[in-house]
Structure formats: C-alpha cells, structure tokens
C-alpha cells in the first residue's frame, strides 16, 4: 500500500500536469478564435469583391485574299 507521502507526491504531479494542460487548452482556444476571425474577414472580402466579367470573344482576323493564278 502507498504511503501518505507517495500519494501527496502523485497528487502534486497530477496537479502540475493539469495546470500545464489547462494553459495549452487556453492557448489553443485563443488561436482558434483568432483563426475564426480571419476566416470571417476572408469570407466577407470574397463576398464584397465584384466578380470579373468575361471579355467578349475576339473576332477572327480575315485571311489575306489569295491571288489568282494566270
């Protein structure tokens, strides 16, 4: 059976790990929020951009007139 000191040590280690993970979760949440904001801005910019109109088809150049043989 584990002694009280061993259990306290394990609890301390678990708390350290939990604290570290909570910091990582907080940082990740902040990153996600930032990326969502960027995505929202990008979508708004895409929507606001006027679509390019296609240029009218070019007329084909006429072939030079052929000379008749004599």
Secondary structure, 3 states (H helix, E strand, C coil): CCCHHHHHHHHHHHHHHHHHHHHHHHHHHHHHHHHHHHHHHHHHHHHHCCCCCCCCCCCCCCCCCCCCCC
